[in-house]
């Protein structure tokens, strides 16, 4: 699913009936509703309302369209560019902040979130998309310009004409824009851009490309933006697919030939092999682990998961190293180092390994729970925490924290208690409220002595839960 290419104009809303659902797992100030045309309420054989998804809306939305207090203006402007944003694009853009920011936007009446829901257990599931409310859609274009503090498009056009003057490689584009007379993409542009902002972005990068004497032959994306867009947002700009295609069209070369996208290593141990021509990486044979290229493994070659029972994601590198030394586990589990908040490469790998169940083990604190919650939302399917129980948290030993840090982590845990995987919600509640211990946590490594002797049994329990479709929210 991708973001719509439509601009954020007013969306006609038909008269629909609305029914609120008493679902578990809703964040504070948010309710779940189902809407349907009058007289078309769908029910199952038991007379219960049928719904493939729910809408998460504000319990008490404010009047007007004032931006949420403290919300990053550039991120709100990004959201307002389209009426609808897929959850995949939201998590890729906002990372670990995606869930909290989405809930804030729902509570403030900016968006409604479409989400899955478990009708049997009456639990809200993962979000699938965000949609501007009618009030915000009606003023999105104006609001977006205000948030970005951008100049009038006519002024931007004049600046582009000035930038391209004297740059021979851009002479034809300048002539087209000058003759066009308007701040829209001129007919015949080599960029073939569909939107003015895409066109502006590409021309600014191209100007830098052809005029900077210190440019590397294949710069990384951040290098292209820190100077070409230093007047506005610099490296906070994003190379969207539309911008990539327009830049390729203008330069008449593939983006992979123009820019050097940094790769990183995904550390893996277990029954997984990657083949790329004569190159083969066998994660079951190379101690202590094998390194897969985060981009290469998705772009070329093929993956084979021979006799794998599941995927085991471990947050900390020390614990991952110890797991890799246990042949009983690595014989049937693809063990992956999570390295904190999941990068896109790891998320894509886990998605490719579907439908293998995903077990996760992290620090038993607010951030560890948030990392797992974020991973579940980005991968888009169930994850199964192991060794992260309320009993283990109570037993400690707890990591020392300042009072300020404890208050912050307790607040984070209070939010997570409503949206974390089911197995972790009680732990999150304890971290938020337990007298004398609120805001504390324990690192993965202190659990080694208790967990490793029974880790195989815990992972067997994950397989049983996955087979029966229980837990692993």
C-alpha positions in Angstrom: 0.0 0.0 0.0 1.3 3.5 -0.9 0.3 7.0 -0.1 -2.2 8.6 -2.4 -0.9 11.1 -4.9 -3.9 13.3 -4.5 -3.4 16.7 -2.9 -5.0 17.2 0.4 -8.2 19.0 -0.7 -11.6 18.7 0.9 -13.0 15.1 0.8 -16.8 14.8 0.5 -18.0 12.6 3.4 -21.3 10.7 2.8 -23.8 10.4 5.7 -22.8 7.3 7.5 -24.0 5.7 10.7 -21.3 5.3 13.4 -21.0 2.7 16.2 -18.5 2.8 18.9 -16.7 -0.4 20.0 -15.5 -1.3 23.5 -12.1 -2.5 22.4 -9.1 -3.1 24.7 -5.7 -1.5 24.0 -6.9 2.0 23.1 -4.7 4.9 24.0 -6.1 7.6 26.3 -8.4 10.0 24.5 -9.0 7.7 21.6 -12.0 5.6 20.7 -12.7 2.9 18.1 -15.7 3.2 15.8 -17.2 1.5 12.8 -19.0 3.4 10.1 -21.5 2.1 7.5 -24.2 3.4 5.2 -27.7 3.7 6.8 -29.5 0.4 7.0 -26.4 -1.6 6.0 -25.2 -2.8 9.4 -23.5 -6.1 8.8 -23.7 -8.8 11.4 -22.6 -12.4 11.8 -24.7 -15.4 12.6 -24.7 -14.5 16.2 -25.9 -11.1 15.5 -22.6 -9.4 16.3 -21.4 -6.5 14.2 -19.0 -7.6 11.5 -16.0 -5.3 10.7 -12.8 -5.9 8.8 -11.2 -2.9 10.4 -12.0 0.0 12.8 -11.3 3.7 12.8 -9.5 5.3 15.7 -10.9 8.8 16.4 -10.7 11.4 19.1 -13.0 11.1 22.1 -13.1 14.9 22.4 -11.6 16.6 19.4 -10.8 20.3 19.8 -12.5 23.0 17.7 -10.5 24.5 14.8 -7.3 23.3 13.2 -4.5 24.5 15.5 -1.4 22.4 15.3 -0.8 20.0 18.2 1.4 21.7 20.8 5.0 20.7 20.5 4.4 18.6 17.3 7.3 19.1 14.8 6.1 21.5 12.2 8.0 19.8 9.3 6.6 16.4 10.2 3.0 17.8 10.3 3.6 19.5 6.9 4.8 16.1 5.5 1.6 14.5 6.7 -0.6 17.2 5.3 0.7 16.7 1.8 -1.7 13.8 1.2 -5.1 12.9 2.5 -3.9 9.4 3.3 -0.7 8.0 4.6 0.0 4.3 4.7 1.3 3.1 8.1 4.4 1.7 6.3 5.4 5.2 5.1 4.6 6.7 8.6 6.9 4.2 10.4 9.6 4.6 7.8 9.5 8.4 8.3 9.0 8.6 12.0 10.6 5.4 13.3 10.3 4.9 17.0 8.1 8.0 17.3 5.4 6.8 14.9 3.0 5.3 17.3 3.1 8.2 19.8 2.8 10.9 17.1 -0.1 9.1 15.4 -2.0 8.9 18.7 -1.3 12.6 19.3 -2.7 13.5 15.9 -5.8 11.3 16.5 -6.5 12.9 19.9 -6.1 16.4 18.4 -8.5 15.7 15.5 -5.9 16.0 12.7 -6.3 12.4 11.5 -8.3 9.2 12.0 -6.3 6.0 12.0 -7.5 2.8 10.3 -6.6 -0.2 12.3 -7.0 -4.0 12.5 -9.1 -5.4 15.3 -9.6 -8.8 16.9 -13.3 -9.4 17.0 -13.0 -12.5 19.3 -10.9 -10.9 22.0 -12.1 -7.3 21.3 -8.6 -5.9 21.1 -7.4 -3.2 18.7 -4.6 -4.3 16.4 -2.0 -2.6 14.4 -2.6 0.6 12.4 -2.7 0.3 8.6 -3.1 4.0 7.6 -3.8 7.6 8.7 -6.5 9.8 7.1 -6.9 13.5 7.4 -10.2 14.5 9.0 -12.5 16.6 6.9 -11.6 19.8 8.8 -7.9 19.4 8.3 -8.3 18.2 4.7 -10.1 21.4 3.8 -7.2 23.6 4.9 -4.3 21.3 4.4 -2.6 23.1 1.6 -2.7 26.5 3.3 -1.6 25.0 6.6 1.3 23.2 5.0 2.7 26.4 3.5 2.4 28.1 6.9 4.1 25.2 8.7 7.0 25.1 6.3 7.3 28.9 6.2 7.8 28.5 2.4 7.9 31.4 0.0 5.2 31.9 -2.5 5.5 29.5 -5.4 6.0 32.5 -7.7 9.0 33.5 -5.6 10.3 29.9 -5.7 10.0 30.0 -9.5 12.1 33.2 -9.7 14.8 31.6 -7.5 14.9 28.5 -9.6 15.4 30.6 -12.7 18.2 32.5 -11.0 19.9 29.2 -9.8 19.8 27.7 -13.3 21.2 30.8 -15.1 24.6 30.0 -16.5 24.4 26.2 -15.8 24.7 24.8 -19.3 23.4 21.3 -18.3 20.2 23.0 -17.0 19.8 25.6 -19.8 16.9 23.7 -21.5 15.0 23.4 -18.2 15.5 27.1 -17.6 14.2 28.0 -21.0 11.1 25.8 -20.5 10.3 27.3 -17.1 10.9 30.9 -18.3 8.6 30.3 -21.3 5.9 28.6 -19.2 5.3 31.7 -17.1 3.8 29.9 -14.1 4.9 28.1 -10.9 4.0 24.7 -12.2 6.0 22.0 -13.9 6.5 23.2 -17.5 5.4 20.9 -20.4 8.3 19.0 -21.9 10.4 19.0 -18.7 13.0 16.2 -18.7 12.1 15.5 -15.1 8.6 14.4 -16.0 7.7 15.4 -12.4 4.1 15.3 -11.4 4.2 17.9 -8.7 5.8 21.3 -8.4 7.5 20.4 -5.1 9.1 17.4 -6.8 10.3 19.6 -9.7 11.7 22.2 -7.3 13.5 19.5 -5.2 15.2 17.9 -8.3 16.3 21.2 -9.8 17.9 22.3 -6.5 19.8 19.0 -6.3 20.8 19.2 -10.0 22.1 22.8 -9.5 24.3 21.6 -6.7 25.4 18.6 -8.7 26.6 20.7 -11.6 28.1 23.6 -9.8 29.9 22.2 -6.6 33.6 21.7 -7.5 34.0 19.5 -4.4 31.2 17.0 -5.2 32.2 13.4 -4.9 31.5 11.2 -8.0 28.8 9.3 -6.1 27.8 11.3 -3.0 25.6 9.9 -0.3 22.0 11.3 -0.1 22.7 13.4 2.9 25.6 15.2 1.1 23.3 16.1 -1.8 20.7 17.7 0.6 22.8 19.4 3.2 23.9 22.0 0.6 21.2 21.9 -2.1 18.4 22.3 0.6 20.4 24.1 3.3 18.1 27.1 2.9 15.2 25.0 4.3 15.6 21.6 5.9 18.9 20.2 4.7 19.3 16.5 5.6 15.7 16.4 7.0 14.5 16.4 3.4 13.6 12.9 2.0 14.4 11.2 -1.2 10.9 10.0 -2.1 10.3 7.6 -4.9 8.8 10.4 -7.0 11.9 12.5 -6.5 14.2 9.6 -7.3 12.4 9.0 -10.6 12.4 12.7 -11.6 16.1 13.0 -10.8 16.8 9.9 -12.8 14.8 11.3 -15.7 16.7 14.6 -15.6 20.2 13.0 -15.3 19.4 10.1 -17.7 21.0 7.7 -15.2 19.9 5.2 -12.6 19.9 6.5 -9.0 22.2 3.7 -8.0 24.8 5.1 -10.5 24.4 8.6 -9.2 24.2 8.2 -5.4 26.0 6.0 -2.9 23.4 4.7 -0.4 25.1 3.5 2.8 24.6 -0.2 3.6 24.8 -1.8 6.9 25.3 -5.3 8.2 22.5 -7.5 9.5 24.0 -10.1 11.8 22.4 -13.5 11.5 23.0 -17.0 12.8 20.9 -20.1 12.0 19.3 -21.9 9.1 19.4 -19.1 6.5 21.3 -18.9 3.3 21.7 -16.0 0.8 22.8 -16.7 -2.8 23.9 -14.1 -5.2 25.5 -15.6 -8.3 28.6 -17.4 -7.2 28.5 -15.7 -3.8 26.8 -17.5 -0.9 26.4 -16.6 2.7 25.4 -19.6 4.9 24.4 -18.3 8.4 24.4 -21.8 9.8 28.1 -22.4 9.2 30.1 -19.2 9.9 30.8 -18.6 13.6 30.0 -16.5 15.5 27.5 -15.1 12.9 27.2 -14.0 9.3 26.7 -10.5 8.0 24.0 -9.9 5.4 24.0 -6.6 3.4 20.9 -4.8 4.5 20.1 -3.5 1.0 21.7 -6.2 -1.1 19.8 -9.0 0.4 16.5 -7.4 -0.8 17.7 -6.2 -4.2 19.6 -9.2 -5.6 20.0 -12.9 -5.1 17.7 -15.2 -3.2 17.1 -16.4 0.4 16.7 -20.0 1.6 15.4 -20.8 5.1 16.2 -24.5 5.4 14.3 -26.2 8.2 13.8 -23.0 10.2 11.1 -23.0 12.9 11.1 -19.2 13.4 13.0 -16.0 13.7 14.5 -14.9 17.0 15.3 -11.2 17.3 17.7 -10.3 20.2 18.1 -6.6 21.2 21.6 -6.5 22.7 24.8 -7.7 21.0 26.2 -9.5 24.0 23.0 -11.6 24.4 22.9 -12.2 20.7 26.5 -13.5 20.9 25.6 -15.9 23.7 22.5 -17.1 21.7 24.7 -17.8 18.7 26.8 -20.2 20.8 23.9 -22.4 21.5 23.6 -25.0 18.7 20.3 -26.3 20.0 18.7 -22.9 19.2 20.6 -21.9 16.1 19.9 -25.3 14.4 16.2 -24.4 14.0 15.9 -20.6 14.7 17.1 -17.8 12.5 18.7 -15.6 15.2 19.0 -11.9 14.3 20.6 -9.0 16.2 18.0 -6.3 16.5 20.4 -3.5 17.5 17.8 -1.4 19.3 15.1 0.3 17.2 14.7 -1.7 14.0 16.2 -0.3 10.9 14.4 -0.6 7.6 16.7 -3.4 6.4 15.8 -5.6 9.4 12.1 -4.9 9.0 12.2 -5.9 5.3 14.1 -9.1 6.1 11.5 -10.1 8.7 8.8 -9.4 6.2 10.5 -11.6 3.7 10.8 -14.4 6.2 7.0 -14.4 6.7 5.1 -16.6 7.8 7.8 -17.8 10.2 6.9 -16.7 13.8 9.0 -13.9 15.3 10.2 -14.3 18.9 11.8 -11.2 20.5 13.9 -10.7 23.6 15.0 -7.3 24.8 15.8 -5.2 27.9 13.0 -5.3 30.4 12.4 -1.6 30.6 10.2 1.0 29.0 12.5 1.4 26.0 12.8 -2.4 25.5 9.0 -2.6 25.4 8.8 0.3 23.0 11.4 -1.3 20.7 9.3 -4.4 20.5 6.0 -2.5 20.0 7.6 -0.5 17.2 9.0 -3.7 15.6 5.5 -5.3 15.6 3.9 -2.2 14.0 6.6 -1.8 11.3 6.7 -5.5 10.4 2.9 -5.6 10.4 2.3 -8.9 12.1 2.5 -10.7 15.5 5.7 -10.9 17.6 6.2 -13.1 20.7 8.2 -11.7 23.6 10.2 -14.3 25.6 11.7 -14.0 29.1 10.1 -10.6 29.6 7.7 -11.3 32.4 6.4 -9.3 35.4 8.0 -11.8 37.8 11.4 -11.2 36.1 11.0 -7.4 36.3 10.0 -7.5 40.0 13.0 -9.8 40.8 15.6 -7.4 39.3 18.3 -6.4 39.8 17.2 -3.0 38.5 19.4 -0.5 36.8 20.0 2.7 38.7 18.4 5.8 37.1 18.0 9.4 38.0 14.6 10.6 39.2 14.2 12.6 36.0 14.9 9.6 33.8 12.6 7.4 36.0 9.7 9.9 35.6 10.2 10.0 31.9 10.3 6.2 31.6 7.3 5.7 33.8 5.4 8.1 31.6 6.5 6.2 28.5 5.4 2.9 30.1 2.0 4.3 31.0 1.4 4.9 27.2 2.8 1.4 26.3 0.5 -0.3 28.8 -2.3 0.3 26.3 -0.6 -0.6 23.1 2.3 -3.0 23.6 2.0 -6.7 22.8 -0.4 -8.3 25.2 2.4 -10.2 27.1 4.2 -6.9 27.9 1.3 -4.7 29.0 1.3 -5.8 32.6 5.0 -5.3 32.8 4.6 -1.8 31.3 1.9 -1.1 33.9 4.2 -2.1 36.7 7.0 0.1 35.3 4.5 3.0 35.2 2.9 2.6 38.7 4.8 0.2 41.0 5.7 2.0 44.3 9.4 2.5 44.8 10.2 0.8 41.5 8.4 3.0 38.9 10.5 3.9 35.9 13.2 1.3 36.6 14.2 -1.7 34.4 16.7 -4.4 34.0 19.1 -5.1 31.1 18.9 -8.3 29.1 22.4 -9.5 30.3 21.4 -9.8 34.0 18.8 -12.4 32.9 21.3 -14.8 31.3 21.7 -17.1 34.3 18.0 -17.6 34.6 16.9 -17.6 31.0 19.5 -19.6 29.0 18.9 -22.9 30.8 15.2 -22.7 29.7 15.5 -20.7 26.5 14.8 -23.7 24.3 11.5 -24.4 26.2 10.5 -20.7 26.0 11.0 -20.8 22.2 9.0 -24.0 22.0 6.2 -22.1 23.7 6.4 -19.4 21.0 5.9 -22.1 18.4 2.9 -23.5 20.2 1.3 -20.1 20.6 1.9 -19.3 16.9 0.3 -22.6 15.8 -2.8 -22.0 17.9 -3.0 -18.3 17.1 -2.8 -17.2 20.7 -0.9 -14.3 22.3 1.8 -12.6 20.2 -0.3 -9.5 19.8 
